[in-house]
Amino acid sequence: MRTFSRRLLAGTGRAPGRWLTAERLELACRMPEFSDPPMDRVAEQAGFGSASSLRQHLSAAIGVSPAAYRRTFQGRDRGPTGRRLVDADN
């Protein structure tokens, strides 16, 4: 485990816990860009224990709440009918 930790730190510049949190945040941030899942589902699928934990980590990392982050992308890829132009599965 120590060898893995040293190599991950050398390769990414992050300790394993920080690397994992960053990867989870990246996934959690991508999900609301393409769909409107509830924050509980986003947190669960990204590996956070709860929406509360996701909010705390996101606020610490980028300084905004998940709701504010989601509003950044809401409507950006919608057509005149309000329907999404991009599917999350594409």
C-alpha distances in whole Angstrom, upper triangle without the diagonal:
4,5,5,6,9,10,10,12,14,15,16,17,15,12,10,13,16,15,15,18,20,19,21,24,24,25,27,29,30,31,34,35,36,37,38,36,36,33,32,31,29,27,26,26,24,21,23,24,27,30,30,26,27,30,28,25,28,30,28,26,30,32,34,34,33,37,38,35,37,40,40,39,42,45,44,44,47,50,53,53,50,48,45,45,41,40,36,36,37
4,5,5,6,9,10,10,12,14,15,15,14,11,10,13,15,15,16,19,20,20,22,24,25,26,28,30,31,33,36,36,38,39,40,37,37,35,34,33,31,29,28,28,25,23,24,26,29,31,31,27,28,30,28,26,28,30,27,26,30,32,34,35,34,38,38,36,38,41,40,40,43,46,45,45,48,51,55,55,51,50,46,47,43,42,38,38,39
4,5,5,6,8,10,10,12,14,15,14,12,11,15,17,16,17,20,21,20,23,25,25,26,29,30,31,33,36,36,38,39,40,38,38,36,35,34,32,30,30,29,26,24,26,28,31,33,33,29,29,32,30,27,29,32,29,27,30,33,35,36,35,39,39,37,38,42,40,40,43,46,44,44,48,51,54,54,51,49,46,46,42,41,38,37,38
4,5,5,6,8,10,10,12,13,12,10,9,12,14,12,13,17,17,17,19,22,22,23,25,27,28,29,32,33,34,35,37,34,35,32,32,31,29,27,26,25,23,21,23,25,28,30,30,26,26,29,28,24,26,29,26,25,28,31,32,33,32,36,36,33,35,38,37,37,40,42,41,41,44,47,51,51,48,46,42,42,39,37,34,33,34
4,5,5,6,9,10,10,11,9,7,6,9,11,10,12,15,16,16,18,20,21,22,24,26,27,28,31,32,33,35,36,34,34,31,30,30,28,25,25,25,22,20,21,23,26,28,28,24,24,27,25,22,24,26,23,22,25,28,30,30,30,34,34,31,33,37,35,35,38,41,40,40,43,47,50,50,47,45,42,42,39,37,34,34,35
4,6,5,6,9,10,10,9,8,9,12,13,12,15,17,17,18,21,22,23,24,26,28,29,31,33,34,36,37,38,36,37,34,33,33,30,28,29,28,25,23,24,27,29,31,31,27,27,29,27,24,26,28,25,23,26,29,31,32,32,36,36,33,35,39,37,37,40,43,41,42,45,48,52,52,49,47,44,44,40,39,36,36,37
4,5,5,6,8,9,10,9,10,13,14,12,14,17,17,17,20,22,21,23,26,27,27,29,32,32,34,36,37,35,36,33,33,32,30,28,28,27,24,23,25,27,30,31,31,28,27,30,28,25,26,29,26,24,26,30,32,33,32,36,36,33,35,38,36,36,39,42,40,40,43,47,50,50,47,46,42,42,38,37,34,34,34
4,5,5,6,7,7,7,7,10,11,8,11,14,13,13,16,18,18,19,22,23,24,26,29,29,30,32,33,32,32,30,30,29,26,24,25,24,20,20,21,24,26,28,28,24,23,26,25,21,22,25,22,20,23,26,28,29,28,32,32,29,31,34,32,32,35,38,36,37,40,43,47,47,44,42,39,38,35,34,31,31,31
4,6,5,5,5,5,7,10,10,9,12,14,13,14,17,18,18,21,23,23,25,27,29,30,32,33,34,33,33,30,31,30,27,25,26,25,22,21,22,25,27,28,28,24,23,26,24,20,22,24,21,19,22,25,27,28,28,32,31,29,31,34,32,33,36,39,37,37,41,44,47,48,45,43,40,40,36,36,32,33,33
4,6,6,8,9,11,14,13,12,15,17,16,17,20,21,21,23,25,26,26,29,32,31,33,35,37,36,36,33,34,33,30,29,29,28,25,24,25,28,30,31,31,28,27,29,27,24,25,27,24,21,24,27,29,31,31,34,34,31,33,36,34,34,38,40,38,39,42,45,49,49,46,45,41,41,38,37,34,34,34
4,6,8,10,11,14,13,11,14,16,15,15,18,19,18,20,23,23,24,26,29,29,30,33,34,33,34,32,32,31,28,27,28,26,23,23,24,27,29,30,30,27,26,28,27,23,24,26,24,21,23,26,28,30,29,33,32,29,31,34,32,32,35,38,35,36,39,42,46,46,43,42,38,38,34,34,31,31,31
4,5,8,9,12,10,8,11,13,11,12,15,16,15,17,20,20,21,23,26,26,27,30,31,30,31,28,29,28,25,24,25,23,20,20,21,24,26,27,27,24,22,24,23,19,20,22,20,17,19,23,25,26,26,29,29,26,28,31,28,29,32,34,32,33,36,39,43,44,40,39,36,35,32,32,28,29,29
4,7,10,12,10,8,12,13,12,13,17,17,16,19,21,21,22,25,27,27,29,31,33,32,32,29,30,30,26,25,26,25,22,22,22,25,27,27,27,24,22,24,22,19,20,21,19,16,19,22,24,26,26,29,29,26,28,31,29,30,33,36,34,35,38,41,44,45,42,41,38,37,34,34,31,32,32
4,6,8,6,5,9,10,9,11,14,14,15,17,19,19,21,23,26,26,28,30,31,29,30,26,27,27,24,22,23,22,19,18,19,21,23,24,24,20,19,21,19,16,17,19,16,14,17,20,22,24,24,27,27,24,27,30,28,28,32,35,33,34,37,40,44,44,41,40,36,37,33,33,30,31,31
4,6,5,6,9,10,11,12,14,15,16,19,20,21,23,25,27,28,30,31,32,30,30,27,27,27,24,22,23,22,19,18,18,20,23,24,23,20,19,22,19,16,18,20,17,16,19,22,24,25,25,28,28,26,28,31,30,31,34,37,35,36,39,43,46,46,43,41,38,39,35,35,31,32,33
4,6,5,6,9,10,10,12,14,15,17,18,20,21,23,25,26,28,29,30,28,28,25,24,24,22,19,20,19,16,15,15,18,21,22,22,18,18,21,19,16,18,20,18,16,20,22,24,24,24,28,28,26,27,31,30,30,33,36,35,35,38,41,45,45,41,40,37,37,34,33,29,29,31
4,5,5,6,9,10,11,12,14,16,16,18,20,22,24,25,27,28,28,26,25,22,22,22,20,17,18,18,14,13,13,15,17,19,18,15,15,17,16,13,15,17,15,14,18,20,21,22,21,25,26,23,25,29,28,28,31,34,33,34,37,40,43,43,40,38,35,36,33,32,28,29,30
4,5,5,6,9,10,10,12,14,15,16,18,20,22,23,26,26,27,25,25,22,22,22,19,17,18,18,15,14,13,16,18,19,18,14,14,16,14,11,13,15,12,11,14,17,19,19,19,23,23,21,23,26,25,26,29,32,31,32,35,38,41,41,38,37,34,35,31,31,27,28,29
4,6,5,6,9,10,11,13,14,15,17,19,21,22,24,25,26,24,25,22,22,22,19,17,18,17,14,13,14,17,19,20,20,16,15,18,16,13,14,17,15,12,15,18,20,21,20,24,24,21,23,26,25,25,28,31,30,30,33,37,40,40,37,35,32,33,29,29,25,26,27
4,5,5,6,9,10,11,12,14,16,17,20,21,22,23,24,22,22,19,19,18,16,14,14,14,10,9,11,13,16,17,18,14,13,16,15,12,13,17,15,13,16,19,20,20,19,22,23,20,22,25,25,24,27,30,29,29,32,36,39,39,35,34,31,31,28,27,23,24,25
4,5,5,6,9,10,10,12,14,16,18,19,21,22,22,20,20,17,17,17,14,12,13,13,9,9,9,12,14,14,14,11,10,13,12,8,10,13,11,10,13,15,16,16,15,19,20,17,19,23,22,22,25,28,27,28,30,34,37,37,33,32,29,30,27,26,23,24,25
4,5,5,6,9,10,10,12,15,16,17,20,21,21,20,20,17,18,18,15,13,15,14,11,11,11,15,16,16,16,13,11,13,13,9,10,13,11,9,11,14,15,16,15,19,19,16,18,21,20,20,23,26,25,26,29,32,35,36,32,31,28,28,25,25,21,23,24
4,5,5,6,9,10,11,13,15,16,18,19,20,19,20,17,18,17,13,13,14,12,9,10,11,15,16,16,18,15,12,15,15,12,12,15,15,12,14,17,17,18,16,20,20,17,18,22,20,20,23,26,24,25,27,31,34,34,31,29,26,27,23,22,19,20,21
4,5,5,6,9,10,11,13,15,17,17,18,16,16,14,14,13,10,9,10,9,5,6,8,11,13,13,14,11,9,12,13,10,10,14,14,12,14,16,16,15,14,17,18,15,16,20,19,19,21,24,24,24,26,30,33,33,29,28,25,26,23,21,18,19,21
4,5,5,6,9,10,12,13,15,16,16,15,16,13,14,14,10,9,12,11,7,9,9,13,13,12,13,11,8,10,11,8,7,11,11,8,10,13,12,12,11,14,15,12,13,17,16,16,19,22,21,22,24,28,31,31,28,26,23,25,22,21,18,19,21
4,5,5,6,9,11,11,13,15,16,16,17,14,16,15,11,12,14,12,9,11,12,16,16,15,17,14,11,13,14,11,10,13,13,10,11,14,14,14,12,16,16,12,13,17,15,15,18,21,19,20,23,26,29,30,26,25,22,22,19,19,15,17,18
4,5,5,6,10,10,12,13,14,13,14,13,14,12,9,10,11,9,6,9,11,14,15,14,16,14,11,14,15,13,11,15,16,13,14,17,16,15,13,16,17,13,13,17,16,15,17,20,19,19,22,25,28,28,25,23,20,21,18,16,13,14,16
4,6,5,7,9,11,11,12,10,11,9,11,10,6,7,9,8,5,9,9,12,12,11,13,12,8,10,13,11,9,13,14,12,13,15,13,12,9,12,13,11,11,14,14,13,15,18,18,18,21,24,27,27,23,22,19,21,18,17,13,15,17
4,6,6,7,10,11,12,12,13,11,13,13,9,10,13,12,9,13,13,16,15,13,15,14,10,11,13,11,9,12,14,11,11,13,11,11,8,11,11,8,8,12,11,10,13,16,15,16,18,22,25,25,22,21,18,19,16,16,13,16,17
4,6,5,7,9,11,11,13,12,15,13,10,12,14,12,10,14,15,18,17,15,18,17,13,15,17,15,12,16,17,15,14,16,15,14,11,13,14,10,10,13,12,10,12,15,14,14,17,20,23,23,20,19,15,16,13,13,10,12,13
4,5,6,6,8,8,10,10,12,10,7,10,12,9,9,13,14,17,16,14,17,16,13,14,17,16,13,17,19,17,16,18,16,15,11,13,14,11,9,13,13,11,12,14,14,14,16,19,22,22,19,17,14,15,12,11,8,11,13
4,5,5,6,7,9,9,12,11,8,11,13,12,12,15,15,18,16,13,16,17,13,13,17,16,13,16,18,17,15,17,14,12,9,10,11,8,6,9,10,8,8,11,12,12,13,17,20,19,16,15,12,14,12,12,9,13,14
4,6,8,10,13,13,16,14,11,14,17,15,14,18,18,21,20,17,19,20,16,16,19,18,15,17,20,17,16,17,15,14,11,12,12,9,7,9,9,6,7,10,9,9,11,15,18,18,15,14,11,12,10,10,9,12,13
4,7,9,13,14,16,14,12,15,17,15,15,19,20,22,21,18,22,22,18,19,22,21,18,20,23,21,19,21,19,18,14,14,15,12,10,12,12,8,9,10,10,8,10,14,17,17,14,12,8,9,7,7,5,9,10
4,6,10,11,14,12,10,14,15,13,14,18,19,21,19,17,20,21,17,18,21,21,18,21,23,22,20,22,19,17,14,13,15,13,10,12,13,10,9,11,11,10,11,14,17,16,13,11,8,11,9,8,6,10,12
4,7,9,11,10,9,13,14,13,15,18,18,19,17,14,18,19,16,16,20,20,17,19,22,21,20,21,18,15,12,11,13,12,8,11,12,10,9,11,13,12,12,16,18,16,13,12,10,13,12,11,10,13,15
4,6,8,6,6,10,11,10,12,15,15,16,14,12,15,17,14,15,18,18,16,19,22,21,20,21,18,15,12,12,15,13,10,13,15,13,12,14,16,16,16,19,21,20,16,15,13,16,15,13,11,13,16
4,5,5,6,9,10,11,12,14,14,14,12,9,12,14,12,13,16,17,15,17,20,20,20,20,17,14,10,10,14,13,11,13,16,15,14,16,18,19,19,22,24,22,19,18,17,20,18,17,14,17,20
4,5,5,6,8,10,10,12,11,12,9,6,9,11,8,9,13,13,12,14,17,17,17,17,14,11,8,9,12,11,10,13,15,15,14,18,19,20,20,24,26,25,21,20,19,22,20,19,16,19,21
4,6,5,6,9,10,11,9,9,6,5,9,10,9,10,13,14,14,16,18,19,19,20,17,14,11,12,16,15,14,17,19,18,18,21,23,23,24,27,29,27,24,23,22,24,22,21,18,20,23
4,5,5,6,8,10,10,10,9,8,12,12,11,13,16,16,15,18,20,20,20,21,19,16,12,14,17,16,14,17,19,18,17,20,22,21,22,25,28,26,23,21,20,22,20,18,15,16,20
4,5,5,6,9,8,10,9,8,11,11,9,11,14,13,12,15,17,17,17,18,16,13,10,12,15,13,11,15,16,15,16,19,20,20,21,24,27,26,22,21,19,21,18,17,13,15,18
4,6,5,6,5,7,6,5,8,8,6,9,11,11,11,14,15,15,16,17,16,13,10,13,16,14,13,17,18,18,18,22,23,23,24,28,30,29,26,25,22,25,22,20,17,19,21
4,5,5,6,6,7,8,11,10,9,12,14,14,14,17,19,18,20,21,19,17,14,16,19,18,17,20,22,21,21,24,25,25,26,30,32,31,27,26,24,26,23,21,17,18,22
4,5,8,10,10,11,14,13,11,14,16,15,15,18,20,19,20,22,20,18,15,17,20,17,16,20,21,19,20,23,23,23,24,28,31,29,26,24,22,23,20,18,14,15,18
4,6,9,10,10,13,11,9,12,14,12,12,16,17,15,17,19,18,16,13,16,18,16,15,19,20,19,20,23,23,23,25,28,31,30,27,25,23,24,21,19,15,16,19
4,6,9,10,12,10,9,13,14,12,13,17,17,16,18,20,19,18,15,18,21,18,18,22,23,22,23,26,27,27,28,32,35,34,30,29,26,28,25,23,19,20,22
4,6,7,9,6,6,10,10,9,11,14,14,14,17,18,17,15,13,16,19,17,17,21,22,22,23,26,27,27,29,32,35,34,30,29,27,29,26,24,21,22,25
4,7,8,6,8,11,11,11,13,16,16,17,19,20,19,17,15,18,20,19,20,23,24,24,25,28,29,30,31,35,37,36,32,31,29,31,29,27,23,25,27
4,5,5,6,9,10,11,12,14,16,17,18,18,17,14,13,15,18,17,17,20,22,22,22,26,27,28,29,32,35,33,30,29,27,30,27,26,22,24,27
4,5,5,6,9,10,10,12,14,15,16,16,14,11,9,11,14,14,14,17,19,19,19,23,24,25,26,29,31,30,27,26,24,27,25,24,21,23,26
4,5,5,6,9,10,11,12,14,16,15,13,10,10,12,15,15,15,18,20,21,21,25,26,27,28,32,34,33,29,29,28,30,28,27,24,27,29
4,5,5,6,9,10,11,12,14,14,14,11,11,14,16,15,16,19,21,21,22,26,27,28,30,33,35,35,31,30,28,31,28,27,24,26,29
4,5,5,6,8,10,10,12,12,11,9,8,11,13,12,13,16,17,18,19,23,23,24,26,30,32,32,28,27,25,27,25,24,21,23,25
4,6,5,6,8,10,11,10,8,6,6,9,11,10,12,14,16,17,18,22,22,24,26,29,31,31,27,27,25,28,26,25,22,25,27
4,6,5,6,9,10,10,9,8,9,12,13,13,15,18,18,20,21,25,26,27,29,33,35,35,31,31,29,31,29,28,25,28,30
4,5,5,6,9,9,10,9,10,13,14,13,15,18,18,19,21,25,25,26,29,32,35,35,31,31,28,30,27,27,24,26,28
4,5,5,6,7,7,6,7,10,11,9,12,14,14,16,18,21,21,23,25,29,31,31,28,27,25,27,24,24,21,24,25
4,6,6,4,5,5,8,11,10,10,13,15,15,17,19,22,22,25,27,30,32,33,29,29,27,29,27,27,24,27,29
4,6,6,8,9,11,14,14,13,16,18,18,20,22,26,25,27,30,33,35,36,32,32,30,31,29,29,27,29,30
4,6,8,10,11,15,14,12,15,17,16,18,21,24,23,25,28,31,34,35,31,31,28,29,27,27,24,27,28
4,6,9,10,13,11,9,13,15,13,15,18,21,20,23,25,29,31,32,28,29,26,27,25,26,23,26,27
4,7,10,12,10,10,13,14,13,16,18,22,21,24,26,30,32,32,29,29,27,29,27,28,25,29,29
4,7,8,6,6,10,11,11,13,15,19,19,21,23,27,28,29,25,26,24,26,25,25,23,26,27
4,5,5,6,9,10,11,13,14,18,19,21,22,26,28,28,24,25,23,25,24,24,22,25,27
4,5,5,6,9,10,11,12,16,17,18,20,24,26,25,22,22,20,22,21,21,18,21,23
4,5,5,6,9,10,10,14,15,17,18,22,23,23,19,20,19,21,20,20,19,22,24
4,5,5,7,9,10,13,14,17,18,22,23,23,20,21,19,21,21,22,20,24,25
4,5,5,7,9,13,13,15,17,20,23,23,19,20,18,20,18,19,17,21,22
4,5,5,6,10,11,13,14,18,20,20,16,16,14,17,16,16,15,18,19
4,5,5,8,9,12,13,16,18,18,15,16,15,17,17,18,17,21,21
4,6,9,8,11,13,16,18,19,16,17,15,16,16,18,17,21,21
4,6,6,8,10,14,16,17,13,14,12,13,12,14,13,17,17
4,6,8,8,12,14,14,10,11,10,12,12,14,14,17,18
4,6,5,8,10,11,7,9,8,10,11,13,14,18,18
4,6,9,11,13,10,11,9,9,10,13,14,17,17
4,7,10,11,9,9,6,6,7,10,11,14,14
4,7,8,5,5,5,5,8,11,13,16,15
4,5,5,6,7,6,10,13,15,18,17
4,5,8,10,10,14,16,19,21,21
4,5,9,10,13,15,18,20,20
4,7,9,12,13,16,18,19
4,6,9,10,13,15,15
4,5,7,9,12,12
4,7,10,12,11
4,7,9,7
4,5,6
4,6
4
